[in-house]
């Protein structure tokens, strides 16, 4: 039971860490930018978390996210790598 709790804890922690890193990467990456922090129709800077969520769910909709050149904008790449790092660091 402790192993399952540890895995779930690491998955939750990996989700939080990977979401933060991914959000910062896609916003600061010169190829992307203006994903979740952008100008609205009134010209004001606003946070659009729906856009970030759509980008995070992109690999479920489009297979090109799994091509090697797009792995840097595939949220699940971040999640898997960080989860593996957490699992290996605990053991």
VENSUL-V252819 format. One record per residue. RES is the residue in one small letter. PHI is phi in whole degrees, 0 to 359 (999 if undefined). PSI is psi in whole degrees, 0 to 359 (999 if undefined). OMEGA is omega in radians with two decimals (NA if undefined). Layout:
# VENSUL-V252819
res->{RES;RES}
phi->{PHI;PHI}
psi->{PSI;PSI}
omega->{OMEGA;OMEGA}
This chain:
# VENSUL-V252819
res->{x;x;x;x;x;x;x;x;x;x;x;x;x;x;x;x;x;x;x;x;x;x;x;x;x;x;x;x;x;x;x;x;x;x;x;x;x;x;x;x;x;x;x;x;x;x;x;x;x;x;x;x;x;x;x;x;x;x;x;x;x;x;x;x;x;x;x;x;x;x;x;x;x;x;x;x;x;x;x;x;x;x;x;x;x;x;x;x;x;x;x}
phi->{999;297;294;297;297;296;296;295;297;295;293;297;297;296;296;294;296;293;295;295;297;298;299;293;297;291;281;266;292;300;286;250;51;51;275;242;238;213;283;269;294;268;87;263;286;223;266;245;292;298;294;295;298;300;294;294;271;308;298;281;261;233;284;294;298;267;288;307;288;247;295;287;247;260;303;290;298;298;299;294;296;292;298;297;300;295;297;288;286;284;274}
psi->{322;326;317;317;319;317;316;321;314;325;317;314;318;323;316;311;314;326;317;312;315;314;316;319;310;334;325;345;125;336;337;276;163;38;306;349;100;172;137;186;341;0;10;145;127;160;123;81;338;323;320;317;318;318;322;327;357;319;339;337;322;131;343;341;340;357;146;323;348;7;338;344;18;110;323;338;314;314;314;314;314;323;316;317;316;317;319;328;334;324;999}
omega->{3.12;3.13;3.13;3.12;3.13;3.12;3.13;3.09;3.14;3.10;3.09;3.12;3.11;3.12;-3.13;-3.11;-3.10;3.10;3.13;-3.13;-3.14;-3.13;3.11;-3.12;-3.07;3.11;-3.08;3.14;-3.12;3.10;-3.04;-3.09;3.10;3.10;-3.08;3.07;-2.98;3.09;3.05;-3.08;3.12;3.13;3.12;3.06;3.13;3.08;-3.12;-3.08;3.08;3.10;3.10;3.13;3.10;3.11;3.13;-3.13;-3.14;3.14;3.06;-3.07;-3.01;-3.10;-3.11;3.08;-3.10;3.05;-3.07;-3.09;3.14;-3.12;3.13;3.07;3.08;-3.09;-3.06;3.00;3.11;-3.10;-3.12;-3.11;-3.12;3.08;3.12;3.10;3.13;3.13;-3.13;-3.12;-3.14;-3.04;NA}
